Amino acid sequence: MTATLDIATVRAFLLVADLQSFTRAAEALGTTQAAVSLKLQRLETLLGKLLIERSPRAVRLTADGAGFLERARALMEAHDRALSGGATAPQSLSLGISDHAAGPELVRLLERLNATSSKLTLAVTIGFSREMQDAYDAGRLDAVIVRQEGSRRGGEKLAEDEFGWFAARRFALPNGEAFPLATLAPPCGVRAVAVRALDKAGIPWRERFVGGGVTAVVAAALAGLAIAPLARRIAPSGLVDIGPAYRLPKLGSSKVMLHSKVSDPAKLAALRTMAATFRSLASA
């Protein structure tokens, strides 16, 4: 009897390979880690090769696993094309992401969404958490990745970020001068937390730079113009946390949450993959 490859098992292998985690692959598939592990064991038995190296700290492809990877991708693409018949109605997923939550993961998130749902049209909006949440509540967005604010409950936790006061390595504050800040404009929640903390501590500050996005705020800090309150996860290597050196108040932490009202199976699968990817990258 000729052996055959199971599509669900191949899909699980690809997720483990891309996310480098059985746990995250299970989250993306909406199943358990044990079930994913069993699928991979069966695949390895069928092929007669070890595909994944497992250790407490890392999951890596073996040489045979790397060799099988592209063939597995080609198989999934052919399967999806055959299943669709080439004439499916286009689907779109509207996603809002808080600028302070996007960070370096955004490129990888889009890569994984494309790999999982290449037929899905993505409409991604970057903005303030509050604005993204309001648009979601009004039904203008299918899902949002935002920072948890106030008493808002529900949603799925993706990460918890610790904040700091970031500036260029060469930054120096002359004696007696107010701290120059680089922030997003109101109603940015991170700006509000930073300003409240400084005011409560009685530390003088001045608005030095107001950016239309976190990219601009980071650029101002890198240029030496000001200090930026940022999550450690999204602060680039050229910036350092000067909070301890200048005895600035701690900014605490903030949860990054996914809210979704999607029920379509294809969109749900894309969002599960995105959530697993975000967790995997944020914890790296």
N, C-alpha and C positions, 0 to 999 in steps of 0.2 A: 504494500500500500504506500502510495506516494505521500510524503509529509507535506503539509500546507501551513502557511503562515496565517496566524489570526490577526486581523486588522487592529482590534482593540489592544492586543499585546504589543504590536509594533508601535502603536500610538503611545502606549505607556513607556516603551523604551526611549522614544524620541523626547518625551517630556523629562524623563530621568536624566538623559544626556544633556539636554539644554539647561535644566534647572539645577543639575548636579545635586539632587536631593530626592530621596524616595518620599519624604514627607511632603515637600512642595508639589511633587508630581501627583501625589494622592489628592492634595487639595485641588489641583487643577482638574482632576478627573472626577472629583466628588466622591471619592472612595477612601479606603483605608490604606495605610502604609503596608500592612501585611498583604493585602490583595495585590498591590503593585509589585511587591517583592516576589510573590508567587508567580505572577505573569512573567517576570524577567527570568526566573528560574526555569520555567517551562520553555521560554524562548531559547535560552542557553542550552538546555537539554536537546531541543529540536535541532539546533544548529551544530551542536557538539563543540561549542566554543564558549569561553568565558568572555563576556562582553563588558561587564562592569566590575571595577575594583571597588570593594566596599571596605570602609574603615570607619571608626567612630567619628573622625573629623572631616572626612572627605569622601566623595563619590566621583570616580574618574573612569573614563573609557579605557579599556585595554586596547592594544593594537588591533585586535580582531573587532572590537567594538567600534573603533574609529573607521575601520574598513567597511563595516556593515552600515554605518550611519547614513552615508549618501544614498545607498541602495534603499534603505528604509524610507528616506524622504521621498525618493522617486516613486516608491510603491504607494505611499500615502497620497501623493499628488495625483497619481493615476487612478487610485480608488475614488478620490473626491470628484475627479472629473467624470468618471463613469457613473457615479451616483447622481451627480447633478444633471447629467444628460446635456450639459452645456447650455441649458435654457432656463435657469432659475431666475426668479425675479430678484433684482438687486436689493440687498438689505443694508441698512445703515445703523450705526451705533453712535449716539451723541454722548460724549463724555466730557465732563468739566473737571479740571484739575486745579487745585490751589497752587498758586505760583510758589509759595513757600513749602509745598509738599512735593513738587515735581522733581527737582533735583537731578542728579546724574542718571537716575533710573529711567528717565523718559525715553531715551533712545532704545534701550533694551526692551522696555514695555511695548513700544511700537513694533519692534522687531518680532517679539513673541506673538503679538496680536496678528501681525501679517502672516507669520508662519502657521498660526492656528486657524485663522479665518481670512485667507487671502481674498475671498470674494466679498468680504464685508467692507462697506464704505465707512471710514472713520471720520467723525466730525468732532475734533478736539478743541476745547476752549480753555485757555489759561487765564486765571483771574484771582480775585480775592475769595477766600473761603466763604465769606458771608454771601457774596454775590452768586457764587456757584451753588450754594445751598438754596438760595432764594429761587434761582432758575430751575433747580431740581424740584423743589416743592411746587412750583407753578407748572410743572410738566414739560418744561422746555428741554430738559436733559434726561437721558435714560439712566445715567449713573454719574456719580461724582466722587472724586478723591479729595477730601478736605481735612483741615485740622478741626478737631472737636472743639467747639466753642460753647461757653455757658452751660446751660442745663440740657443741651441736646443729647438725646439718647438714641439707641439703635445703631444700626450699621455694623460693619465688620472691621475690626482693628487690623491694620496693615503694618504699623510700626509705631514706636514711641521715640520721639526725638528729644534730645537734650539741647538746649540753646546756650549760646555764649556770645560774648562781645568780640567780634572779629575785626582785625585791622591788618594793614600791611606790616611786614616785619620791621620796616624802618620807621614806623609811626612813633612820634614822640609828642607829648602834650606840654607846651610851655606852662610854667607855673602861673596859676591864677586864671587860666583860660577855661571857658566852658567846654565840655566834651562835644565835638562836632559829630552829628549823627547822619548816617545815610540809611534811609528807610523807604518803604513804599508809602504812598499817600494814604490818608484815612479813606475807607474804614479798615485798613490792614490791622488784623488782630495782633500780629507780632509787634507792630509799631506801638500799639496801645499798651501792651504788656511792658515793653521796654521803657516807655515814657513814664508809666505809673511807677515802675521800680526805681527809676532815677529820682522822680519827685518825692517818693516816700523816703528815700535815703538822703534827701536834701542835697543831691549832687547837681550842680548847674549844667545845663546842656543847651545846645543850639542846633537848629535845623541847618545842616550844611548841604545836603543833597537829597532830593526827592526823586525816586526813580519810577518809571512806568512798569517796571518788572524787576524780578530778583536779579536777572542778568545785569541790568544797569546798576543796581545797588552794589553787587559784587565788584563790578568794574570800578565804581567810585572808591570802594575800600582798597582794592588792589592799587589804585592810582595814588593812594595816600591822602585822599580828600577827607575821609571821615571813618568813623567806627560803625559797623553794621551788626545789628542783632540777627544772628542766623542760626539755623540748626546745624549741628556739627556735621551731619550727613551731607549737607549741600554746600558747605564751605570748602572752597578749593584749597589746594596745598599751599598756595602763595599767601594765604591769610593765617594769622595766629590769634588765639583767644587771649586778649590782653586783660580780661576781667580780673584775674587774681593779682596781676602786677599793679593795677590801678585801684584795687579794692572796690570794684564795681559790684552791685548787688546781683545775686544769682537770678537767672531768668527761668529756672525750672525746666519742665519738660512738657510736651504736647503730643497727643495721640493723632495719628493719621488714620482716617476712617474711610471706608468705602460704603457708599449708600447706593442702592440699586433697586429699581422697580421692574427689571427685565424679566420676562417669562419665556421668551422665545428660546428654544434649546441651543441654537447656534450662538446667539448673543450671550446666553448664560455660560456656555463653554468658553467663550472668549474672555468673559469677565473673570471666571475661575482661574484661567491661565494667567491673566494679568495680575490678579491678587497674589497668586503663588509666586510669580516672578518678582513682584514688588517686595514681598517678604524675604525672598531669597537674596535679593540685592541689598536690601536695607540692613540685613543682619550680617553681611559679608565683612 
